[in-house]
Amino acid sequence: MVNLMISRNKNKHKTIIDYDVNVYVLEEYNHDTRESYWDPAKWYLHVYDYNDGQQEEVSRPYLLTKEEAFAMNFLEHDDIDDGMDGWMSMDHLMEEYKDVMSDRIREYLEGFPKYKEDIRLLTVYN
């Protein structure tokens, strides 16, 4: 007797969310010297939904610890410009930085819903 199993994919009709992540250091301004400066120890991740061609903010800026920022070493990659700012897909971030990413960052990024239909709240609060 042959046991026939019907394959089932419960997510096949769902819309995958295309997340983009803005990776940056806040630009600060010294009013006395009238110069901008960046603190390279204060990196942020800010997640956006980019499915409809327009970026929709879905998180607040997520501050990395000094140790996490050092380990990620963003400045050594072509993803970040001279203004210490860059955009990348979440898939790229998870793949390119997986070996140096802390568990805390990984858990944060993996906490975003994968499909539009699974969204309960529009914003993920840190």
DSSP file (Angstrom, degrees, kcal/mol; ACC not computed):
  #  RESIDUE AA STRUCTURE BP1 BP2  ACC     N-H-->O    O-->H-N    N-H-->O    O-->H-N    TCO  KAPPA ALPHA  PHI   PSI    X-CA   Y-CA   Z-CA
    1    1 A M              0   0    0      0, 0.0     2,-0.5     0, 0.0     0, 0.0   0.000 360.0 360.0 360.0 130.2    0.0    0.0    0.0
    2    2 A V        -     0   0    0      2,-0.0     2,-0.8     1,-0.0     0, 0.0  -0.783 360.0-142.6 -95.2 128.6    1.4    3.3   -1.0
    3    3 A N        -     0   0    0     -2,-0.5     2,-0.6     2,-0.0    -1,-0.0  -0.811  16.2-158.0 -92.9 110.9    1.0    6.2    1.4
    4    4 A L        -     0   0    0     -2,-0.8     2,-0.5     2,-0.0    -2,-0.0  -0.778   6.1-166.2 -92.5 125.8    0.3    9.3   -0.5
    5    5 A M        -     0   0    0     -2,-0.6     2,-0.6     0, 0.0    -2,-0.0  -0.940  12.4-143.1-112.7 130.0    1.1   12.5    1.3
    6    6 A I        -     0   0    0     -2,-0.5     2,-0.2     1,-0.0    -2,-0.0  -0.797  20.7-130.3 -90.6 122.9   -0.1   15.8   -0.1
    7    7 A S        -     0   0    0     -2,-0.6     2,-0.4     2,-0.0    -1,-0.0  -0.500  25.9-166.1 -74.3 143.5    2.4   18.5    0.5
    8    8 A R        -     0   0    0     -2,-0.2     2,-0.6     3,-0.0     3,-0.1  -0.995  16.7-170.6-135.2 131.9    0.9   21.6    2.0
    9    9 A N    >   -     0   0    0     -2,-0.4     3,-1.6     1,-0.1     4,-0.2  -0.906   3.4-169.9-122.9 102.1    2.4   25.0    2.3
   10   10 A K  T 3  S+     0   0    0     -2,-0.6     3,-0.2     1,-0.3    -1,-0.1   0.666  86.9  48.5 -67.1 -15.4    0.3   27.2    4.6
   11   11 A N  T >  S+     0   0    0      1,-0.1     3,-1.9     2,-0.1    -1,-0.3   0.354  75.7 105.1-104.7   6.0    2.2   30.3    3.6
   12   12 A K  T <  S+     0   0    0     -3,-1.6    -1,-0.1     1,-0.3    -2,-0.1   0.751  85.2  44.0 -65.0 -23.0    2.1   29.9   -0.2
   13   13 A H  T 3  S+     0   0    0     -3,-0.2    -1,-0.3    -4,-0.2     2,-0.2   0.336  94.7 104.4-100.6   7.4   -0.6   32.6   -0.7
   14   14 A K  S <  S-     0   0    0     -3,-1.9     2,-0.6     1,-0.0    -3,-0.1  -0.516  73.6-117.1 -89.5 157.6    1.0   35.1    1.8
   15   15 A T        -     0   0    0     -2,-0.2   101,-2.8     0, 0.0   102,-0.2  -0.837  25.0-135.2 -97.0 117.5    2.9   38.2    0.9
   16   16 A I  B     -A  115   0A   0     -2,-0.6     2,-0.4    99,-0.2    99,-0.2  -0.505  21.2-124.6 -70.8 136.9    6.6   38.2    2.0
   17   17 A I        -     0   0    0     97,-2.6     2,-1.0    -2,-0.2    -1,-0.1  -0.716  12.3-147.0 -86.7 130.1    7.7   41.4    3.6
   18   18 A D        -     0   0    0     -2,-0.4    32,-2.8    72,-0.0     2,-0.3  -0.805  22.6-166.0 -97.7  93.9   10.7   43.1    2.0
   19   19 A Y  E     -B   49   0B   0     -2,-1.0    71,-2.3    30,-0.2    72,-0.4  -0.608   8.6-164.3 -84.9 140.4   12.4   44.8    4.9
   20   20 A D  E     -BC  48  89B   0     28,-2.7    28,-3.0    -2,-0.3     2,-0.5  -0.934   8.5-150.1-115.5 146.9   15.2   47.4    4.5
   21   21 A V  E     -BC  47  88B   0     67,-3.5    67,-1.7    -2,-0.4     2,-0.7  -0.974   4.6-148.8-122.2 124.6   17.4   48.4    7.4
   22   22 A N  E     -BC  46  87B   0     24,-3.0    24,-1.7    -2,-0.5     2,-0.6  -0.831  16.7-166.3 -88.0 118.6   19.0   51.8    7.7
   23   23 A V  E     +BC  45  86B   0     63,-3.0    63,-1.9    -2,-0.7     2,-0.3  -0.935  28.1 138.4-108.2 121.3   22.3   51.3    9.5
   24   24 A Y  E     -BC  44  85B   0     20,-2.0    20,-3.0    -2,-0.6     2,-0.4  -0.975  51.8-125.4-158.2 165.5   23.7   54.6   10.7
   25   25 A V  E     -B   43   0B   0     59,-2.1    18,-0.2    -2,-0.3     2,-0.1  -0.975  46.6-107.9-113.5 133.8   25.4   56.7   13.3
   26   26 A L  E     -     0   0B   0     16,-0.7    13,-0.6    -2,-0.4     2,-0.5  -0.389  27.9-129.2 -62.7 133.3   23.6   59.9   14.3
   27   27 A E  E     -B   38   0B   0     11,-0.1     2,-0.3    -2,-0.1    11,-0.2  -0.749  29.7-166.9 -82.5 126.1   25.1   63.0   13.0
   28   28 A E  E     -B   37   0B   0      9,-3.0     9,-2.5    -2,-0.5     2,-0.4  -0.772   9.1-139.3-113.6 160.8   25.6   65.5   15.8
   29   29 A Y  E     -B   36   0B   0     -2,-0.3     2,-0.8     7,-0.2     7,-0.2  -0.973   2.6-149.6-128.2 130.3   26.4   69.2   15.6
   30   30 A N  E  >> -B   35   0B   0      5,-2.9     4,-1.9    -2,-0.4     5,-1.1  -0.868   8.9-164.2 -96.4 110.9   28.7   71.2   17.8
   31   31 A H  T  45S+     0   0    0     -2,-0.8    -1,-0.2     1,-0.2     5,-0.0   0.783  85.8  55.6 -68.6 -27.1   27.3   74.7   17.9
   32   32 A D  T  45S+     0   0    0      1,-0.2    -1,-0.2    -3,-0.1    -2,-0.0   0.937 121.9  25.7 -70.3 -46.7   30.5   76.2   19.2
   33   33 A T  T  45S-     0   0    0      2,-0.2    -2,-0.2     0, 0.0    -1,-0.2   0.588  99.1-133.8 -92.3 -11.3   32.7   75.0   16.4
   34   34 A R  T  <5 +     0   0    0     -4,-1.9     2,-0.4     1,-0.2    -3,-0.2   0.886  62.6 128.1  57.4  42.1   29.8   74.8   13.9
   35   35 A E  E   < -B   30   0B   0     -5,-1.1    -5,-2.9     2,-0.0     2,-0.2  -0.956  57.0-129.0-128.5 146.5   30.9   71.3   12.8
   36   36 A S  E     +B   29   0B   0     -2,-0.4     2,-0.3    -7,-0.2    -7,-0.2  -0.618  29.9 177.8 -86.7 152.3   29.2   68.0   12.5
   37   37 A Y  E     -B   28   0B   0     -9,-2.5    -9,-3.0    -2,-0.2     2,-0.4  -0.980  18.1-144.2-150.9 161.3   30.6   64.9   14.1
   38   38 A W  E     -B   27   0B   0     -2,-0.3   -11,-0.1   -11,-0.2    46,-0.0  -0.972  12.1-139.9-128.2 141.2   29.7   61.3   14.5
   39   39 A D  E >   -     0   0B   0    -13,-0.6     3,-2.5    -2,-0.4   -13,-0.2  -0.879  13.8-159.1 -99.2 103.4   30.4   59.0   17.4
   40   40 A P  E 3  S+     0   0B   0      0, 0.0     3,-0.1     0, 0.0    -1,-0.1   0.535  87.4  65.2 -65.2  -3.7   31.4   55.7   15.8
   41   41 A A  E 3  S+     0   0B   0      1,-0.2     2,-0.7    28,-0.0    28,-0.2   0.524  89.5  72.2 -90.8  -6.3   30.5   53.8   18.9
   42   42 A K  E <   +     0   0B   0     -3,-2.5   -16,-0.7   -16,-0.1     2,-0.3  -0.682  63.1 164.7-114.0  77.8   26.8   54.7   18.6
   43   43 A W  E     -B   25   0B   0     -2,-0.7    21,-2.9    21,-0.2     2,-0.3  -0.705  15.9-161.9 -92.9 144.7   25.4   52.6   15.6
   44   44 A Y  E     -BD  24  63B   0    -20,-3.0   -20,-2.0    -2,-0.3     2,-0.4  -0.917  12.8-151.2-124.5 150.8   21.7   52.2   15.1
   45   45 A L  E     -BD  23  62B   0     17,-1.8    17,-3.0    -2,-0.3     2,-0.4  -0.986  14.8-175.9-115.7 133.1   19.5   49.9   13.1
   46   46 A H  E     -B   22   0B   0    -24,-1.7   -24,-3.0    -2,-0.4     2,-0.3  -0.972  14.4-147.0-134.0 117.5   16.1   51.2   11.9
   47   47 A V  E     -B   21   0B   0     -2,-0.4    11,-2.3    13,-0.3    12,-0.8  -0.667  17.1-179.8 -96.5 136.9   13.8   48.8   10.1
   48   48 A Y  E     -BE  20  57B   0    -28,-3.0   -28,-2.7    -2,-0.3     2,-0.5  -0.955  28.0-127.3-130.7 148.8   11.4   49.7    7.2
   49   49 A D  E     +BE  19  56B   0      7,-2.9     7,-2.3    -2,-0.3   -30,-0.2  -0.859  26.3 177.3 -92.0 127.2    8.9   47.8    5.1
   50   50 A Y    >   +     0   0    0    -32,-2.8     3,-1.3    -2,-0.5   -31,-0.1   0.107  39.5 116.6-118.9  20.9    9.7   48.4    1.5
   51   51 A N  T 3  S+     0   0    0      1,-0.3    -1,-0.1     2,-0.1     4,-0.1   0.866  78.4  42.7 -61.9 -40.3    7.1   46.2   -0.2
   52   52 A D  T 3  S-     0   0    0      2,-0.5    -1,-0.3    -3,-0.1     3,-0.1   0.213 120.1 -99.0 -95.7  16.8    5.1   48.9   -2.0
   53   53 A G  S <  S+     0   0    0     -3,-1.3     2,-0.4     1,-0.2    -2,-0.1   0.403 101.1  91.4  83.0  -3.5    8.1   50.9   -3.2
   54   54 A Q  S    S-     0   0    0     -5,-0.1    -2,-0.5     2,-0.0     2,-0.4  -0.983  81.3-117.1-124.0 136.9    7.7   53.3   -0.4
   55   55 A Q        -     0   0    0     -2,-0.4     2,-0.5    -5,-0.1    -5,-0.2  -0.562  27.3-169.1 -77.3 129.0    9.5   53.0    2.9
   56   56 A E  E     -E   49   0B   0     -7,-2.3    -7,-2.9    -2,-0.4     2,-0.2  -0.977  24.4-123.9-118.1 121.6    7.2   52.5    5.9
   57   57 A E  E     +E   48   0B   0     -2,-0.5    -9,-0.2    -9,-0.2     3,-0.1  -0.430  34.4 169.3 -65.3 129.2    8.8   52.7    9.3
   58   58 A V        +     0   0    0    -11,-2.3    66,-2.9    -2,-0.2     2,-0.3   0.307  60.4  29.5-124.8   6.0    8.1   49.6   11.3
   59   59 A S  B    S-f  124   0C   0    -12,-0.8    66,-0.2    64,-0.2    -1,-0.1  -0.962  75.6-109.8-151.2 168.6   10.5   50.1   14.3
   60   60 A R        -     0   0    0     64,-0.8   -13,-0.3    -2,-0.3   -15,-0.1  -0.647  60.7 -74.8 -90.7 160.5   12.2   52.7   16.4
   61   61 A P        -     0   0    0      0, 0.0     2,-0.6     0, 0.0   -15,-0.2  -0.366  49.0-144.6 -57.1 134.6   15.9   53.2   16.0
   62   62 A Y  E     -D   45   0B   0    -17,-3.0   -17,-1.8    -3,-0.1     2,-0.3  -0.911   9.4-142.6-110.1 109.6   17.7   50.3   17.7
   63   63 A L  E     -D   44   0B   0     -2,-0.6     2,-0.2   -19,-0.2   -19,-0.2  -0.563  10.7-144.9 -78.3 127.7   20.9   51.2   19.4
   64   64 A L        -     0   0    0    -21,-2.9   -21,-0.2    -2,-0.3     2,-0.1  -0.602  21.8-111.3 -84.9 151.1   23.7   48.7   19.3
   65   65 A T     >  -     0   0    0     -2,-0.2     4,-2.7     1,-0.1     5,-0.2  -0.346  31.8-106.6 -71.8 164.3   26.1   48.3   22.2
   66   66 A K  H  > S+     0   0    0      1,-0.2     4,-2.4     2,-0.2     5,-0.2   0.896 122.9  51.0 -58.8 -39.9   29.7   49.5   21.7
   67   67 A E  H  > S+     0   0    0      2,-0.2     4,-2.4     1,-0.2    -1,-0.2   0.903 110.6  47.7 -65.9 -41.7   30.8   45.8   21.6
   68   68 A E  H  > S+     0   0    0      2,-0.2     4,-2.5     1,-0.2    -2,-0.2   0.925 112.3  49.2 -64.8 -44.2   28.1   45.0   19.0
   69   69 A A  H  X S+     0   0    0     -4,-2.7     4,-1.7   -28,-0.2     5,-0.5   0.910 112.1  48.7 -61.4 -42.9   29.1   48.0   16.8
   70   70 A F  H  < S+     0   0    0     -4,-2.4    -1,-0.2    -5,-0.2    -2,-0.2   0.922 112.8  47.6 -62.5 -44.7   32.8   47.0   17.0
   71   71 A A  H  < S+     0   0    0     -4,-2.4    -2,-0.2     1,-0.2    -1,-0.2   0.876 109.6  52.3 -66.2 -37.9   32.0   43.4   16.1
   72   72 A M  H  < S-     0   0    0     -4,-2.5    -1,-0.2    -5,-0.2    -2,-0.2   0.826  85.2-165.8 -70.1 -30.6   29.8   44.3   13.2
   73   73 A N    ><  +     0   0    0     -4,-1.7     3,-1.6    -5,-0.2     4,-0.1   0.886  12.1 176.9  49.3  51.9   32.6   46.6   11.8
   74   74 A F  G >   +     0   0    0     -5,-0.5     3,-1.8     1,-0.3     6,-0.4   0.801  68.5  65.8 -58.2 -33.1   30.3   48.4    9.4
   75   75 A L  G 3  S+     0   0    0      1,-0.3    -1,-0.3     4,-0.1    -2,-0.1   0.696  92.6  61.8 -68.1 -17.5   32.9   50.8    8.1
   76   76 A E  G <  S+     0   0    0     -3,-1.6     2,-0.3     2,-0.0    -1,-0.3   0.410  96.2  75.1 -87.1   2.5   34.9   48.0    6.6
   77   77 A H  S X  S-     0   0    0     -3,-1.8     3,-1.0    -4,-0.1    -4,-0.0  -0.814  83.9-125.2-113.8 155.7   32.0   47.1    4.2
   78   78 A D  T 3  S+     0   0    0     -2,-0.3    -3,-0.1     1,-0.2    -1,-0.1   0.426  96.6  85.2 -76.3   1.4   30.8   48.9    1.1
   79   79 A D  T 3  S+     0   0    0     -5,-0.2     2,-0.4     7,-0.1     8,-0.3   0.685  82.6  63.8 -76.3 -17.9   27.3   49.1    2.6
   80   80 A I  S <  S-     0   0    0     -3,-1.0     6,-0.2    -6,-0.4   -56,-0.1  -0.893  73.4-144.4-116.1 135.5   28.1   52.3    4.5
   81   81 A D    >   -     0   0    0      4,-2.7     3,-1.7    -2,-0.4     4,-0.3  -0.240  38.4 -89.8 -88.9-178.3   28.9   55.7    3.1
   82   82 A D  T 3  S+     0   0    0      1,-0.3    -1,-0.1     2,-0.2    -2,-0.0   0.720 124.4  63.7 -65.8 -21.3   31.3   58.3    4.4
   83   83 A G  T 3  S-     0   0    0      2,-0.2   -58,-0.3   -56,-0.0    -1,-0.3   0.261 118.4-111.5 -84.8  12.7   28.5   59.9    6.4
   84   84 A M  S <  S+     0   0    0     -3,-1.7   -59,-2.1     1,-0.2     2,-0.3   0.932  82.1 114.7  57.0  51.4   28.3   56.7    8.4
   85   85 A D  E     +C   24   0B   0     -4,-0.3    -4,-2.7   -61,-0.2     2,-0.3  -0.993  33.6 157.4-149.2 140.5   24.9   55.8    6.9
   86   86 A G  E     -C   23   0B   0    -63,-1.9   -63,-3.0    -2,-0.3     2,-0.4  -0.988  27.3-137.2-162.9 158.4   23.7   53.0    4.7
   87   87 A W  E     +C   22   0B   0     -8,-0.3     2,-0.3    -2,-0.3   -65,-0.2  -0.939  27.6 159.7-118.7 141.6   20.7   51.0    3.6
   88   88 A M  E     -C   21   0B   0    -67,-1.7   -67,-3.5    -2,-0.4     2,-0.1  -0.985  42.7 -97.0-153.5 157.3   20.6   47.3    3.0
   89   89 A S  E  >  -C   20   0B   0     -2,-0.3     4,-2.4   -69,-0.2   -69,-0.3  -0.407  33.6-121.2 -70.0 153.3   17.9   44.6    2.9
   90   90 A M  H  > S+     0   0    0    -71,-2.3     4,-2.8     1,-0.2     5,-0.2   0.885 115.1  56.4 -63.2 -36.2   17.3   42.7    6.0
   91   91 A D  H  > S+     0   0    0    -72,-0.4     4,-2.0     2,-0.2    -1,-0.2   0.919 108.2  47.2 -60.3 -43.2   18.2   39.5    4.2
   92   92 A H  H  > S+     0   0    0      2,-0.2     4,-3.3     1,-0.2     5,-0.4   0.932 112.7  49.1 -63.4 -46.3   21.6   41.0    3.2
   93   93 A L  H  X S+     0   0    0     -4,-2.4     4,-1.7     1,-0.2    -2,-0.2   0.924 112.8  47.1 -59.4 -45.7   22.3   42.2    6.8
   94   94 A M  H  < S+     0   0    0     -4,-2.8     4,-0.3    -5,-0.2    -1,-0.2   0.853 119.5  40.0 -66.5 -34.6   21.4   38.8    8.2
   95   95 A E  H >< S+     0   0    0     -4,-2.0     3,-0.7    -5,-0.2     4,-0.3   0.943 118.4  42.6 -80.3 -49.8   23.5   36.9    5.7
   96   96 A E  H 3< S+     0   0    0     -4,-3.3     3,-0.2     1,-0.2    -3,-0.2   0.792 126.0  32.2 -69.7 -29.3   26.6   39.2    5.5
   97   97 A Y  T >X S+     0   0    0     -4,-1.7     4,-1.3    -5,-0.4     3,-1.2   0.255  82.9 110.4-113.0  11.4   26.9   39.9    9.2
   98   98 A K  T <4 S+     0   0    0     -3,-0.7    -1,-0.1    -4,-0.3    -2,-0.1   0.825  77.3  53.5 -60.1 -33.5   25.6   36.6   10.6
   99   99 A D  T 34 S+     0   0    0     -4,-0.3    -1,-0.3     1,-0.2    -2,-0.1   0.694 119.5  32.6 -76.8 -17.7   29.1   35.5   11.9
  100  100 A V  T <4 S+     0   0    0     -3,-1.2     2,-0.3   -28,-0.1    -2,-0.2   0.418  92.3 110.3-116.8  -2.1   29.6   38.7   13.9
  101  101 A M     <  -     0   0    0     -4,-1.3   -33,-0.0    -7,-0.1     2,-0.0  -0.560  67.1-123.9 -79.1 135.7   26.1   39.5   14.9
  102  102 A S     >  -     0   0    0     -2,-0.3     4,-2.4     1,-0.1     5,-0.2  -0.327  21.0-114.3 -72.4 160.4   25.2   39.2   18.6
  103  103 A D  H  > S+     0   0    0      1,-0.2     4,-2.8     2,-0.2     5,-0.2   0.855 116.9  58.7 -61.1 -34.9   22.3   37.0   19.7
  104  104 A R  H  > S+     0   0    0      2,-0.2     4,-1.9     1,-0.2    -1,-0.2   0.919 109.1  42.3 -62.9 -44.7   20.5   40.1   20.8
  105  105 A I  H  > S+     0   0    0      2,-0.2     4,-2.7     1,-0.2     5,-0.3   0.924 114.4  51.5 -67.4 -44.3   20.6   41.7   17.4
  106  106 A R  H  X S+     0   0    0     -4,-2.4     4,-2.7     1,-0.2    -2,-0.2   0.924 111.0  47.4 -59.1 -45.8   19.7   38.4   15.7
  107  107 A E  H  X S+     0   0    0     -4,-2.8     4,-0.7     2,-0.2    -1,-0.2   0.887 111.5  51.9 -64.0 -38.5   16.7   37.9   18.0
  108  108 A Y  H >< S+     0   0    0     -4,-1.9     3,-0.8    -5,-0.2     4,-0.2   0.956 114.3  41.4 -61.6 -50.7   15.6   41.5   17.4
  109  109 A L  H >< S+     0   0    0     -4,-2.7     3,-1.2     1,-0.2    -2,-0.2   0.863 112.8  53.4 -68.4 -36.4   15.7   41.2   13.6
  110  110 A E  H 3< S+     0   0    0     -4,-2.7    -1,-0.2    -5,-0.3    -2,-0.2   0.631  94.9  73.9 -72.8 -11.7   14.2   37.7   13.5
  111  111 A G  T << S+     0   0    0     -3,-0.8    -1,-0.2    -4,-0.7    -2,-0.2   0.586  73.3  98.6 -78.0 -10.2   11.3   39.0   15.6
  112  112 A F  S <  S-     0   0    0     -3,-1.2     7,-0.0    -4,-0.2    -3,-0.0  -0.576  87.6-101.7 -77.9 140.7    9.7   40.9   12.7
  113  113 A P        -     0   0    0      0, 0.0    -1,-0.1     0, 0.0   -96,-0.1  -0.289  21.8-149.2 -60.3 144.9    6.9   39.1   10.9
  114  114 A K  S    S+     0   0    0      1,-0.1   -97,-2.6   -98,-0.1     2,-0.4   0.789  78.2  46.1 -84.5 -30.2    7.8   37.4    7.7
  115  115 A Y  B >  S-A   16   0A   0    -99,-0.2     3,-1.6     1,-0.1     4,-0.2  -0.904  75.0-131.4-121.1 144.0    4.4   37.8    6.0
  116  116 A K  G >  S+     0   0    0   -101,-2.8     3,-1.6    -2,-0.4    -1,-0.1   0.875 108.6  59.2 -54.6 -40.1    2.1   40.8    5.7
  117  117 A E  G 3  S+     0   0    0      1,-0.3    -1,-0.3  -102,-0.2  -101,-0.1   0.653 100.0  57.4 -68.4 -14.6   -0.8   38.6    6.7
  118  118 A D  G <  S+     0   0    0     -3,-1.6     2,-0.4     2,-0.0    -1,-0.3   0.413  76.6 117.7 -96.2   1.1    0.9   37.8   10.1
  119  119 A I    <   +     0   0    0     -3,-1.6     3,-0.1    -4,-0.2    -7,-0.0  -0.552  28.0 166.6 -74.5 125.8    1.3   41.4   11.2
  120  120 A R  S    S+     0   0    0     -2,-0.4     2,-0.4     1,-0.3    -1,-0.2   0.753  71.4  29.6-102.9 -39.7   -0.6   42.2   14.4
  121  121 A L        -     0   0    0      1,-0.1    -1,-0.3     0, 0.0     3,-0.0  -0.934  69.4-141.5-120.5 145.9    0.9   45.5   15.2
  122  122 A L  S    S+     0   0    0     -2,-0.4     2,-0.4     1,-0.1    -1,-0.1   0.776  87.5  47.0 -77.0 -25.3    2.3   48.0   12.7
  123  123 A T        -     0   0    0      2,-0.0     2,-0.7   -64,-0.0   -64,-0.2  -0.961  69.9-146.3-123.4 134.4    5.2   49.0   14.8
  124  124 A V  B     -f   59   0C   0    -66,-2.9   -64,-0.8    -2,-0.4     2,-0.4  -0.871  22.9-147.7 -93.8 118.1    7.7   46.8   16.7
  125  125 A Y              0   0    0     -2,-0.7   -66,-0.0   -66,-0.2    -2,-0.0  -0.698 360.0 360.0 -91.2 139.3    8.7   48.6   19.8
  126  126 A N              0   0    0     -2,-0.4    -1,-0.1   -65,-0.1   -67,-0.0   0.449 360.0 360.0 -80.9 360.0   12.2   48.1   21.2
